[in-house]
Amino acid sequence: MATFVDRVTLYATAGKGGDGCVSVKREKFKPLGGPDGGNGGRGGDVILVVDPNVTTLLDFHHSPHRKATSGHQGYGDRKDGVFGEDLILGVPNGTVIYDTQGVLLADLVGIGTTFIAAQGGHGGLGNLALSSSKRRAPGFALLGEPGEERTLQLELKSVADIALVGFPSAGKSSLIASISAARPKIADYPFTTLVPNLGVVQAGDTRFTVADVPGLIPGASQGKGLGLEFLRHVERCVALVHVLDCGTLETDRNPIIDLEVIENELAIYGGLEDRTRIVALNKIDLPDGKAMSDMVAQTLRDKGYDVYPVSAASREGLTELTYAMARLIQKARLEAKTEERTRIILRPTPVDDSGFTVKANADGSFTVRGNKVLRWVRQTNFKNAEAIGYLADRLAQLGVEKELYKQGAVAGSEVRIGSGENEVVFDWEPTIEAGAEQLAGHLHRRGEDSRLDSTWKPEREINVLSDDEIASQWEYNVSDPHSPKLVEVDEEGEQ
């Protein structure tokens, strides 16, 4: 069974927001005390947090589907629903998060770094929050939003300062065990190391981490062996240490050929060209190893490499090698302090952004897109006519209906809002604000009166009476001085 996993797919589902409550205050001698329905609780988030006790993504390999709890619906008597609990998931330091399209979303480096994998839905407003001076007793409430559902790709890139690379059985595991407290599996056969190992090394006042990456072989860039799977673990390293086997018994291999093969695989993988290289000629405790080290050391130095003959078994030359690593780490950390920090570019929403778009389709229908309108649709209870009217008012106030009219929509045009399961399709009925007077031919905009037009004529003539004519037909009834009122008088003087 696998014990180390560094690439998984996570299906994160946040909690749904609770529905708002429709409630009316009822007390003795006061049956209709006004709306008092509370808001629904917010759904829980799915949050990834860098945990120092987590070193692998194995848990997500076995349980890729994770879901947070939903918020509770609102209560009467002005009580809001309980919020859903956030689901906090620990991930290793160095976890990189991508979406399904391969776009980088986050690079989690540093203990406690967090990332919201899926955001919980907002709770719906109760009828208390929806009440106003014009809407005294709403008979509806808003529904809670569904929680966000996301499919994410998680990759682990070890956070190490130095990476040991080389052929299988070159002695990388033995070397990291000799210079640190790490205890990787060591055996006399190839591919003993199946997972990257991390070790902490102390050289003087400098402490750094070293990664032992599974052995590379020719063709690793085409998927052979294990090297390609784990090369991502060296991407964060400051320097690479080529561990070359000077005591190999294979006649077609020598340290220089091994170095060229590994460098070729690193070049094909890409992204590591700027890393400093150090060469460790291992197994000089063997007679043949010592002879081979003396033979190739100067040739490698002529190529520009710093060469350190070492023996992981006898620990010969390890002090010089670790201090050379420490010098590289000190230099890199000093440069990192002087470098300008990456700027965070904020792109706020433009002030003229309407928050929605209207697209005219080839079939004569219209599609409305926008996070705000989609959220409103999700929160509407379409079984309640008053809630539907409230949605129409919100869309008209936002300007959706005016834009539909500009795009050429007419009464009865099919309009779609949202997408997928949340898509709502309806036949558009324009309002006065949307320009229905142009469509119906006799309505007018709010604040205007078409009768002010000189060309307007009434459907039937109206007799306009003068003051004397009005006085002849109406008189005060003073029979009851406490309740004077107007009464109609016919031509004969009868009431």
N, C-alpha and C positions, 0 to 999 in steps of 0.2 A: 504494500500500500504506500502511496506517495506520502512523504513527510515534508516535502518542500514544494511549494507552488508559487511561482512569481508572475503568473498571468492568468486572470480570471475575468469572467463576465458577471457583472452585478446587475440584478433586476431590482431596482429600488422603487417602492411605492409608499408615498407619504399618506398620512391619515386624512380622511375626509372631514370637512368642517361640519359642525352640527347645524341642523335647521333652526331657524328662528321660530319663536312660539307665538301663536295667536291666542290671546287671552284677554278677557274683560274683567275688570275689578268688580266684584260683587260683595256687598256688605248688607247688613240688615237695614231696611228702610232706604237702601241705596243700591238698587239692582244693577244699574249701569254706571259704574264709577269711572269709566274710561279705560283705554287699553293699558295693559301692564305685562305684555309678553316680553320675555327676555331674549337676548341674542344667543345664538348657538356658539359653542366652544370651537376654538381653532384646532385643526388637525395637527398631529405631531409630525415633525420633520425627521428625515433620515440623514444623520450626520456622520461623516467619517472623521475620526480623530487619530492623529499619530500617537501610538501607544508604545512606550519603550519595551514593554513585555511581549509585544507581538513581533515576530521576525519572519512570518510567512503569510501568504494569502490562502492557506489551506482551508480555513473555515468557510471562506466564500466558495471554494471549490466544491465542498460538500453541501452547502446551503446557499445557493446563489440568489434565491428569492427572499427579500427582506421587506417587511412592511411595518410601518408605524401605526399606532392606535389612532382612532378617529375621535373627534370632539363630540361631546354630548349635546343634544338639542337643548334649546332654552326652556325655561320654566315660566310659569305664571308668577304673579306677585313680584315682577321686576327682577327675577333671578336669571343670570346668564348661565349657560351650560358650561360644564367642566372642559378644560382644554385637554386635547390628546397628549400623551407622553411622547417625547422625542425618543427615537431609536438611535442610540450612539454606538457606532461600530468602530472598534480599534483596528488600525492598519499599521503596517511597518513604516519606519522612517524611510523616506525615499519613494513612496508610492506615487505613481503618475497616473492621472485620470484622463481618459479620452472618451469622446462620444462615439456613437456608432459609425460616424463618418471619418473617424480618425483625427478629429480636431482636438488639440490639447485644451483641456479645461482647467486643470490644476496640477501643480507639482508640490506635493506635501513633503516638505523638508523641515525638520525641527520638531521636537517633542511638544505636543499640544496643538499643533497646527490643525485647523478644522476646515472642512468643506461640506456644504449642504448638498448632499446628493439628490435629494428630492424634497421639495417644500410642501408643507401641509396646506390644505385648503382653508380659506377664511370661513368663519362661521357666518350664517345668514342672520340678517337683522330681524328682530322681533317687531311686532306691530307697535310696540311702545316707541322704538327708535324711528319708525316710519311715520308716526303721527306728526301733524303740523297744524298750523292755523287753518289751512284749507282742507286738510284731511284729518278730521277730528278722531275718527274711530276706524282705522284700517281693518278690513276683514281678511287680511292676508299677511304673510311674512315671507321673507326671502329664504331660499334653500341654501344649505351649505355647499361650498365649492368642493368638487372632488380633489383628492390629493394628487400631486404631480407624480407621474410615472415615467421613469427614465431607465434606459439601458446603458450602462457604462462599462467601459473596458478599463480594468485596473492592471497596471504593470509595476513591478517592483524593480527599482534600480538602486542597488546598494549604495549607501553613502559611505564611501571609503576614500582615504587619501592616496593610497598606493595600491596598485593592482599587480598581482603576480601572474604572468602569462607564460605559456610554454607548452611543449608537447606533453602527452600523458607520461607519467612515471619520470618526469624531469626532476621531481623532488620539491614541488611547490608546497604540498601539504606538510612535508617534513620541515621545510624552511619556516613556514608560518607557525608551526608548533614549537620551533626552537627559539623564535624571537618574541613570542607572545604566549598568553595563557590558553589560546585556542587549542582544542584537541580534536582535530579532524581525523577521519579514518585513514590509516596508512597501511598499505599492503604492497607486495611486489608484483602487482599486475596492473595493466593499464585501466584507466577510467575508474580508479578507486573513488575519486571525488565525483559525486553525482550532483552536489549542490554547492553554491558558493559558500565559503567560510570566511568569517570576519575575525580578526584578531587585533587587540589593542597593544601597541608597542610604545615603550618609554625609552627615549634616547636623550639623556641629559634632562633639560627642562622642557623638552618637546614631547607631547603625547599625540599619537596619530593612529589611524586604523589602516590595516592592511587587508585586502581581499584576495583570497585564493580562489581563482576562477577555474572551473573544470577544463581539462586539457583540450587544446586545439589540435586539429589534424589537417592535412591538406584536403581541401574541398569543404571546409567548415562553412564557408560563405554560401555554398550550395545546399547546406543542410546536413552535411555528414558529421557524425560524432555529436558532441554536446556543446562545442564551443560557441556556435552561432546562437543557441538558446540563451547563453549566459553572458554574451559580450555586452549586453546592455548594462551589466553590473559594473563595467569599468568606465562607463561614460562620464561619471562624476569625478574620476580620479585625477589627481594632479600630475602623476607620473606613472609610467609603466615600467615594471622590472621584468626583463626577459630572463627567465630561469632556464639556462641551457645545460643539458645533460652532457657532461664530459666523460661519463663512464658508460655510455650506451654500448651494447653489444651488437647493434645492427650495423652492418658494414656500409649500407648506403646512406648513413647519417653521420653528421659531424656538427659541432656547434654553429658554424657559419651557415651551413645549409638550413639548419633548423631556424636560425634567426631570419633568414630570407623568406622561408615559407610562412612563418608567423607574421612577418611584416606584410607579406602579400595578402594574407587573409584579413589583417586589420585595415589595409588600404581598401579592399573590396567592401568591407563593412562600412567604412567611412566615418567621419566625425572625430577621429582620434589623431589626426595628423599633427596637431599642435601640442600633444602631450610629450613631456620630456621622457627620454628612454635611458634606462640604466641596465647594464648587463651583469648578471650574477652567474659566474661559471661554477656550477655545483658539482659535488662529488669529488673534490680534490683530495679527499682522504684515501681514495683508491689510487694505486700506482698508475694505472692507465689514465685515470682522471686527471692526476697531477700533470702527467706528460702532455695530455691533450690541452689542458689549460695553458701551459707554458707556450704551446705551439700556436694557439690562436689568439692569445691575449693582445699582442701587439697589432695584429691585423684588425681586430675590432676597434682598438684605440685609434688606428689610422682612419677608420670609418667615422670617427667622431663620437664614439660611445665611451662613457665612463665604465670601466671594467673592474669587477671585484671578484676574485677567486674565493669561493667559500665552500664550506662543508656543513650541511645541515646535521650530519651525524656527529661529527667531532666538534662542531660549533666554531671551527676555524674561520676567521675573516668575517664573522657575523657582526662584530662591533663596528668595523669600518663600514659595512653595508648599511646598518641601521642609522648611523650618524650621517651618512650620505643622503639617506631618505629624509632624515630630519631637516637637513639644510634646504632641501627642495621644498619641504612643507613650510618652513619658516619664510622662505622667499615668496611663496605663493600667498601665504596669509598676509604678509606685509603689502603685497601688491593689491590684494583684495580690499584692504583698508583705504588705500589711496585712490582706488577706482571710483568713478562717479556711480552712485546708486542708480538702478534702473528707475526711470520715471514712470509713474502711474498716470496714464492718460484717462481723464474723465470725459465722457461724451454725454452730457445731459440732453434731455429731450428738447428739441427746438421749441421756441415759444409759439411758432406758427404751426406746430404739428397738431393735426386734428385728432389723432389717436385712432383713426380708422381709415380704411380705403374701401371704395366701391368700384367693382369691376363689372362691366357689361359683357356678358357671355355671348357666344355666337348663336345660341338657341333662343335668345331673347330674354333670358333670365339675368339676374344680377346677384353678385356675390359680395357680401360685406365681410371684411376682415378687420381684426383689431383686438388686442387683449382686453380692452375695456368692454366692448360690446359682447365679446365671447363670454366674459365673466358675468355680465348681466343676464345673458341667455341661460347660463348654467344655474343662476340663482332664481330663476323664475319658475313658479309652479303653474304650468299651463292648464291645470285643471281648475284654476281659479280665474274667473273673468276679470276681477279687480286687479289681480297681479299682472295679467296680460296688459291691461290698460296702463298700469304703472310702468311696465317695460316700454310701451309705445311712447309714453310721455318722456321717458329718459332718452330714448333714441331721437325723438324730435328735438329735444333740448340740446343734444350733442350735435345735431346738424345732419344726421343720417338721412332723414327724409328729404331735406333740401338737396343733398348731393344725389340722391336717387332721381329726383326730378331733373337735375342738371344732366344726368347721364342718359335721360330719355325714358325713364320709367313712366308707365301710365297705370291707370286703375286696373287691377287684375294681374299686373306683372308678377312673375314668380321671383321671390327674393329669398336667398339663402344666407343664413348667418351661422358661422362656425364651420366645423368639418368633422367627418367621421361620425361617431355615435352621438356627439353633441350637436350635430347640425340640425338647425330648425329651418323648415321650408314653409313659407306662407305666401298668400296672394296679397299684394300691396294695396292698401286702401289709403290714398293720399289725404292728408289733412289740409286745413286752410294754410298752415305754416309752410307746407310743402309745395304750395302753388296750385292747389286744387281748383282755384277759380279759373285757371287757364284750361283745366281739364274738363270741368263741368260747365263752364261758360256763364255761371251766374253768381258764384261766390266771390268774396273779396277778402283780402288779407286783413289780419288783425291790425287795428289802428287806422284803417282806410275805409272809405265808403264810396262804392261805385256810383251812388246816387248824386255825388257831387260833380260827376261828369255831365257836361252840357248835352251830350247825346243821349243821356239816360232818360227813359220814359217809363212811367208806371204801367203795370199790367192793366189796371182799371182806373178810371178817373175818380178823384176824391173831391167832394164838395167842401170847399173851405168857407166856413161861415164867418160873418163879421161879428163884432162885439154886440151890436144891437140885436142881431138874429139869435145869438147865443142867449142874451138876456131875455128875449121873448120866449124861449123854450125852457129856461131853467130859473127857478126862484128858490129862496131859502124857505125851509119849513121851520117856523118859529113857534110851532105849537108846543114844542118841548124846549124851553130855553136852555136847559142843561145839556141837550144833545142836538145841536144844530147840524143839519145835513142837507145835501142837495137832492132834490127830487125832480123827476122829469115831468113836464107839463105838456099835455097834448094841445092841439089847435083849439079845442073847445075850453081849455082851461082846467080840464080834469087831470088829476095826478096819474 
